[in-house]
Amino acid sequence: MGIKRLLSGSFHVGARFLAGALVVFLAACAGPGPSTAVAPMSTADYNYVIGPGDTMEIFVWGNEELSTSAIVRPDGKLTTRLVEDLEASGKTSTELAREIEKVYAEYVRQPVVSVIVNGFAGVPEQQVRVVGEAAQPTAVPFRQHMTLLDLMIAVGGMTEFAAGNRSVLVRTEGGRQVTQGLRLDDLLKDGDISANMALQPGDVVIISESWF
């Protein structure tokens, strides 16, 4: 293991140093240590809201010339036919459709608009982030009934340097951060499904590095 890590190069060392610093920072912000278990929460009222980078189809019934595809810009707005700089981020697809109808009403009699989101990025509050020794550290849009196993599949598992059973989940509850230890080695290497758990929008999974 020591020889492999020496050969991995300064880039990997620097990346793991930054990940380690992030672990320390988030743990300090969280208050209680990893033994503080997060409480289960209900997502029964979860509704996906549009975020920067989302792509969608805008369909105007009976007016094919107005129907088009669009992408939400980094500033959260979109521009499409007859619609300029319309705020889209933070709205559901239904809410956005009603906003577009108001604009089109100036040009079309009783417009009926449907917005179909087909490329998801989401707002940060509805993403689940994975940092540290994930194969592909990234932010993943939360979806209903998402579990820790689903997330690990999405990021391609862990690197060879990961200490899966020393990893933690950070969740914001009532305006404060709480943490819970994770057993990723048990889940991914041993197939122990009892180590799986339900995730929530905004969760952060920090995969620790094995230093030995």
C-alpha positions as CSV (number, residue, x, y, z in Angstrom):
1,M,0.0,0.0,0.0
2,G,2.9,2.4,0.9
3,I,4.7,1.9,-2.4
4,K,1.5,2.4,-4.4
5,R,0.7,5.6,-2.7
6,L,4.2,7.0,-3.2
7,L,3.8,6.2,-6.9
8,S,0.4,7.8,-7.2
9,G,2.0,11.2,-7.6
10,S,1.6,14.6,-6.1
11,F,-1.7,15.2,-7.8
12,H,-3.4,12.4,-5.8
13,V,-1.7,13.4,-2.6
14,G,-2.9,17.0,-3.0
15,A,-6.4,15.9,-3.8
16,R,-6.6,13.7,-0.8
17,F,-5.2,16.4,1.4
18,L,-7.9,18.8,0.3
19,A,-10.6,16.1,0.9
20,G,-9.1,15.5,4.4
21,A,-9.2,19.2,5.2
22,L,-12.9,19.2,4.1
23,V,-13.7,16.3,6.4
24,V,-12.1,18.2,9.3
25,F,-14.0,21.4,8.5
26,L,-17.4,19.8,8.2
27,A,-16.9,17.7,11.3
28,A,-16.1,20.9,13.2
29,C,-19.2,22.6,11.9
30,A,-21.3,19.6,12.7
31,G,-20.9,19.9,16.5
32,P,-21.3,16.4,17.9
33,G,-19.1,13.7,16.5
34,P,-20.1,10.8,14.1
35,S,-21.9,9.0,16.9
36,T,-24.7,11.6,16.7
37,A,-27.3,9.7,14.6
38,V,-29.4,11.6,12.1
39,A,-33.1,11.2,12.5
40,P,-35.2,9.6,9.8
41,M,-37.2,12.1,7.8
42,S,-40.2,11.8,5.5
43,T,-40.0,12.8,1.9
44,A,-43.7,12.2,1.1
45,D,-44.1,15.9,0.1
46,Y,-40.9,16.0,-1.9
47,N,-41.3,17.8,-5.2
48,Y,-38.4,18.3,-7.6
49,V,-37.7,21.9,-8.5
50,I,-35.8,23.1,-11.5
51,G,-32.2,24.1,-11.1
52,P,-29.4,25.6,-13.3
53,G,-28.3,23.2,-16.0
54,D,-31.7,21.4,-16.2
55,T,-32.9,20.8,-19.8
56,M,-36.5,20.7,-20.7
57,E,-39.1,20.5,-23.5
58,I,-41.6,23.3,-23.6
59,F,-44.8,22.3,-25.5
60,V,-47.5,24.7,-26.4
61,W,-50.7,23.0,-27.4
62,G,-51.9,24.0,-30.9
63,N,-48.8,26.2,-31.5
64,E,-46.0,24.0,-32.7
65,E,-44.0,27.0,-33.7
66,L,-43.7,28.0,-30.1
67,S,-42.8,24.5,-28.8
68,T,-39.1,24.1,-28.2
69,S,-36.4,22.8,-26.0
70,A,-34.5,25.0,-23.5
71,I,-31.8,24.8,-20.8
72,V,-31.6,26.8,-17.6
73,R,-28.6,29.1,-17.5
74,P,-26.2,29.2,-14.5
75,D,-28.1,32.4,-13.3
76,G,-31.3,30.3,-13.0
77,K,-33.1,31.9,-16.0
78,L,-34.1,30.7,-19.4
79,T,-34.8,32.3,-22.7
80,T,-37.1,30.7,-25.3
81,R,-39.4,31.8,-28.1
82,L,-41.1,35.0,-27.0
83,V,-39.8,34.5,-23.5
84,E,-36.7,36.3,-22.3
85,D,-34.8,35.9,-19.0
86,L,-37.6,34.1,-17.2
87,E,-36.7,32.9,-13.7
88,A,-36.9,29.1,-13.8
89,S,-34.7,27.9,-10.9
90,G,-36.6,27.0,-7.8
91,K,-39.9,26.4,-9.6
92,T,-41.6,23.1,-10.3
93,S,-42.3,22.2,-13.9
94,T,-46.0,23.1,-13.4
95,E,-45.2,26.5,-11.8
96,L,-42.9,27.3,-14.7
97,A,-45.5,26.3,-17.3
98,R,-48.0,28.7,-15.7
99,E,-45.4,31.5,-15.8
100,I,-44.8,30.8,-19.5
101,E,-48.5,30.8,-20.1
102,K,-48.8,34.4,-18.7
103,V,-46.2,35.6,-21.1
104,Y,-47.7,33.8,-24.1
105,A,-51.1,35.1,-23.3
106,E,-50.0,38.4,-24.8
107,Y,-49.5,36.7,-28.2
108,V,-51.7,33.6,-28.1
109,R,-55.3,33.2,-27.1
110,Q,-55.6,31.0,-23.9
111,P,-52.2,29.2,-24.3
112,V,-51.8,25.8,-22.7
113,V,-48.2,25.0,-21.9
114,S,-46.5,21.8,-20.6
115,V,-42.9,21.7,-19.4
116,I,-41.2,18.4,-19.4
117,V,-37.9,18.2,-17.6
118,N,-35.6,15.6,-19.2
119,G,-32.2,16.5,-17.9
120,F,-31.8,16.9,-14.2
121,A,-29.2,18.9,-12.2
122,G,-31.4,20.4,-9.5
123,V,-30.8,23.1,-6.9
124,P,-28.1,22.5,-4.3
125,E,-30.7,22.0,-1.6
126,Q,-32.0,19.0,-3.5
127,Q,-28.7,17.4,-4.3
128,V,-26.7,14.8,-2.5
129,R,-23.0,15.3,-2.5
130,V,-20.2,12.8,-2.2
131,V,-16.6,14.0,-1.4
132,G,-13.4,12.3,-0.4
133,E,-12.4,8.9,-1.6
134,A,-15.3,8.3,-4.0
135,A,-14.4,6.9,-7.4
136,Q,-16.2,9.9,-8.9
137,P,-16.9,12.7,-6.3
138,T,-19.9,14.6,-7.4
139,A,-23.3,16.1,-6.6
140,V,-26.2,13.9,-7.5
141,P,-29.8,15.1,-7.9
142,F,-31.9,13.6,-5.1
143,R,-34.7,11.3,-6.1
144,Q,-37.6,9.9,-4.1
145,H,-36.7,6.8,-2.1
146,M,-32.9,7.3,-2.7
147,T,-30.6,5.2,-0.6
148,L,-27.0,5.2,0.3
149,L,-26.5,2.2,-2.0
150,D,-28.1,4.0,-4.9
151,L,-25.7,6.9,-4.3
152,M,-22.6,4.7,-4.2
153,I,-23.6,3.1,-7.5
154,A,-24.1,6.5,-9.0
155,V,-20.5,7.6,-8.1
156,G,-18.9,4.3,-9.1
157,G,-18.1,3.1,-5.5
158,M,-14.9,4.0,-3.6
159,T,-11.2,4.3,-4.4
160,E,-8.6,1.8,-3.2
161,F,-7.5,4.3,-0.6
162,A,-11.0,4.6,1.0
163,A,-11.7,3.7,4.6
164,G,-15.4,3.0,4.0
165,N,-16.3,2.1,7.6
166,R,-14.9,5.4,8.9
167,S,-17.0,7.5,6.5
168,V,-19.7,9.9,7.7
169,L,-23.0,11.4,6.6
170,V,-23.6,15.1,7.4
171,R,-27.2,16.3,7.4
172,T,-28.8,19.6,8.3
173,E,-31.7,19.3,10.7
174,G,-33.4,22.3,12.3
175,G,-30.7,24.7,11.2
176,R,-27.8,22.6,12.7
177,Q,-25.6,19.9,11.3
178,V,-25.6,16.4,12.7
179,T,-23.5,13.5,11.6
180,Q,-23.7,9.7,11.5
181,G,-21.0,7.1,10.9
182,L,-21.4,5.0,7.8
183,R,-20.3,1.3,7.1
184,L,-19.5,1.5,3.4
185,D,-17.1,-1.4,3.5
186,D,-19.7,-3.6,5.1
187,L,-22.3,-2.4,2.5
188,L,-20.2,-2.6,-0.7
189,K,-17.6,-5.2,0.1
190,D,-19.6,-7.6,2.3
191,G,-23.1,-7.0,1.0
192,D,-24.4,-6.2,4.4
193,I,-27.7,-4.5,3.5
194,S,-28.3,-3.5,7.2
195,A,-25.6,-0.8,6.5
196,N,-27.8,0.8,3.8
197,M,-30.0,3.8,4.7
198,A,-32.4,6.3,3.3
199,L,-31.0,9.6,2.1
200,Q,-32.4,13.1,2.2
201,P,-32.0,16.2,-0.1
202,G,-29.0,18.1,1.0
203,D,-27.1,15.2,2.5
204,V,-23.3,15.1,2.3
205,V,-21.4,11.8,2.3
206,I,-17.7,12.1,3.3
207,I,-15.7,9.1,2.4
208,S,-12.6,8.9,4.6
209,E,-9.1,7.9,3.4
210,S,-7.2,5.0,4.9
211,W,-3.8,6.2,5.9
212,F,-2.3,2.8,6.5
